[in-house]
């Protein structure tokens, strides 16, 4: 059993597809298959059920995943940091963000982080609708500011840093354009853009892109989008509507599109990380962000 075999196992346990696992690992599919076979031989049992249509974990595979994934991710992070230190480089904390990210908190965070964590480099990574939670699950970023609720299992979040009223994105010639305030029932019969299936859980989709109005009237399906800019394009071409936070509405000002506040529950954003990542810097970063939010944000911050 070696580190590479375990890495292949955990990636395949997430993807449940040999081709996608190989793409993530930048190796051939046959190399993934060989690594899994060797790991199974070392452990003494089958870790995956394989058919022509699907790949699934066996009970033994689930036991290995549940019992060892946290330790593996901790070792992987430590080895990565040690390699950087050995090469004379700073440790890095990869910070994911979607769209406008931290808005008014970004500049003070960069300054305060550099002053507080002088031996750690903060690296910002832009995420999309496709990966803003999965990048955390896969360990591609250490932390990210995400819109709640959590969209994938195995994650945790800190206090609310930003809370915004929702803004409905409308083409300029839409009947609701020009309204400063829109009732949620006005979405009846409209179409909202949709997410790629499977990239976030149903709870997140129902909250951000509901299929029914508060009183139960159906909301139609617009095109599937992968990025915020794709969503804006769908709105401007009258293929569907989109909802953003008030901060994002300012950030994504687009010709041909107008915004109106809609009386649906506000959208909260918080720092999110893997539940099995217990490094002290996560708690320290949460404390720093809460302090900055209270200093620079116009919205109160939860103390939970």
N, C-alpha and C positions, 0 to 999 in steps of 0.2 A: 504494500500500500504506500502511495506517495502523494505529495501535495497536488500534483497535476490530476491524478485520478479523482481525488476528492473534489477539486474544482469542477471537473467535468460532471461529477455526480450532482453537485448542488445546482449548477446551471441547468442541467437536464431536468432536475426535479422541479425547477421553476417553469421551464419552457414546455416540458412534456412533448418535445419534438426534436429529433436528432438534427435536422437541418438548421433550425433556428439556434439550437445550442452551439452548433459548429460555427455559425456566423458570429455569435457573440464572443466565442473563444478564439476566433481567427485561425481555426485549424480545419482540416478536412473532416467530413462526417465519419469516415472510416476510423479516424483517430479517436473520435469520441466513443464510437462503438467498442474499439479495442480497449480504451481506458476503463469503460464500464465493465467489460468482460473480466479484465484483470482485477478490478476491485471486487467484483462478485466472487471470483476465485479466492481472493485473499480473505474475504469475510466468510465464505462458505455457504452462500445462499443467493437467490435471485433478488435483485433490488427493483427491477422494473418488469412489468408485463408488457410485452411487445406484440402488437398485431399489425396487419397491413394498414389499419385505419387509425390506431391510437396507441399512445404510450401512457402508462400509468404506474404509479408506485405500488409495490407490493407492501404488505404489512412490515416486512423487514426493512424495506426502503424508507417507509414512513418513520420507523424507529430511528434509523440512522439520521434522517433529516432533522427530526425533532430533537434528538439528543446531541447532535454534533454541529448543527449549523451555526449556532451562536459562537461557539469556540473557534470554528473555522474562520468566520468573518473577523473575529478579534485578531487571530493570528495573521490573517491576510493583511489587515490594516497595519498591524505592527511591523510586519516584514516590509511592506511598502514604505513606511516611514523610515525604517532602519536603512533601507537601500538609499533613500534620499540623503540621510545623514552621512552615510559612508561615502557618498559622492560629493560631499561638501555642500549639499543643497539644504534649503529650509524644508521643514515638514509642511505639508499642504492640507488644508481643510477645504474640500470641494463643496461649494454652496450653490445649490440649484435654485432657479427662479423661473417663473412663468410670466411672460408679458412684461409689464412694467416693474415687476419684482417688488422691491421695498419702497419705491417711490421716494417720499421725503426722508425716509430713514436710511437710504443707501449711503449717502455721503458721510453722515455722522458715524455709521457702522464701520465704514472703511477706516476712518481716522481713529476711532476708539479701539478697534480691533488691533490695528498696527501698534498702538501705544500699550495695549494690555497684553497681547500675545506676541512678543517681539521675535520669537523663534518659530512662529507658525505663519505661513503664507495663506491668505484667504483667496481662493480661486473661484470666480463666479462662472457658472455653467448655465446657459439658457436652455430651458426645457420646453417641450411642446405638450399639447393635449395628449399625445401618444405616450409620453414617458414621464410626466411630472410626478407620478407616484411610483411607476415601475423602475425608474432610475434609482430611487432609494432602495426598493426591494432588491434590486440586482447589485447594489453596492457601487454604482457608477458615480453617485454623489454621496457625501456624508450626511448632509442636511439639506433641507429645501424649505422655502416659504411657500406653502400650499393653501389653497382655499378649502375650508372644511365643509362637510365632514371628511374623515379619512376615506380615501378611495381605494385602498388595498389592504389586505391583512398584513399583520406583522409589523405595523407601524405605530408610533406614538407621537403626540404633539404637545407643545407647551402652551402657555397662556396666549390668548388672543392678542395679536399685535395691531391689527387693523380691522375695523368693522365699517362696512360701507352699505349705503342704500343701493338697491339695484337700479340700473338704468337699462331701458329697453332700446335696442338699436333698430332704427327704422330708416327705410329709404325716404328721401325728401318728399316724394309724392305720395306717401302712404297716408290714408285717412287720419291716422293718429299723429302724424307729424305736426309739429307746432304746439302740441299739448305739453304743458309742463309736468303734468301728473296723469298717469294712466292706471285705471283699475285692473286688477289681475284677471277679472272676468273678460276683459277685452281681448285676451288671447284665445278665446273660444273661436275655433275655425281657422285660426292662423297656423302657420307652420314655424317650428323652431329647428335650428340646425341640430344635428345629432353627433354623438361621439362615435368613434370607431368601436365596434362591439368588443367587449372584453378588456379594454384598457383601464377602465375604472369600474367600481362596483355599482350596483343598482341604486344604492342609497345616495351616492354622489350624483348620479345622473338625474334621479328624481328631484333632488333639491335644486340643482342648477339649471336643468333643462326639463322641466316637468312635462308630463304627457296629458295632464288634466289641470283645469283651473281650480281655484280653491273650492268652488261649488260642484266640481266634478265634470264640467264640460270638456270634451276631448280637444286636445291640441295636436295638430298634425305634425308630420315628419318632414323637415327640410333636408337638405343634403348633408352627408357625413363630412365632417371637417377634422383636420389634424392640427391646425394652428389657428391662432386668433386672427391672423391676416386672412386665412381662408374663410373664416366666419364672416369677416367684414366684407369680403368679396361676394359671399352669398347674399348678404343683406343688400348691398348696393345693386346687385343684379336681380333683386326681388325674388330670390329663390327661397328665402326663409328669414326669420328674425333671430336675434341673438340678445342675450342679457349679459351685461358687464357690471363691474362695480363702478361707483361714481369716480373713483380715482382713475380707473382704466378708461372710462369714457373720455376723460381729458387727455390721457396719454395716446389714445387711438383715434383722435379726431381725424375723420376721413371725408374727402369731398363726396357729396351725394348722400351722406348719412347724417341723420340727426338723432338725438337722444332725449328720452323722456323718463322721468322717475316712475317706477311701477311699484304698487303697494304689495309686494311680496316680501317674505322675511329677508333681513339684511344678510350680507355675505361676510363671513369672518375669515381671516387669514392668520396662520400661526406657523411657527417653526416645527418641522416634522423630521423625524429620524427613525431609523430601525429600532424596534423595541429591544432587540438584543445588543444594541450598542450602548454600553454603560460607561464610556469614557467620560471623565470629569469635565472635559471641555464642552460637552453638550449642555450640561447644566450651567456652566459658566457663560456660554453663549446666550442661553435663554435669559439669564439674569441681566446681561448687557443689553439685549434687545428690549426687554421690558423697561429698563431704565430709559433707553433712547425713545421708546414709544411714548412714555409719559412726558418726556421733554419736548418732543417734536411733533407728535401726532395730535390731530384735532379730535380724536375719539378716545374715550376711556379704555383702559386695558384691564382685562379680567385678572383677578387675583387668584384664580383657582390653580 
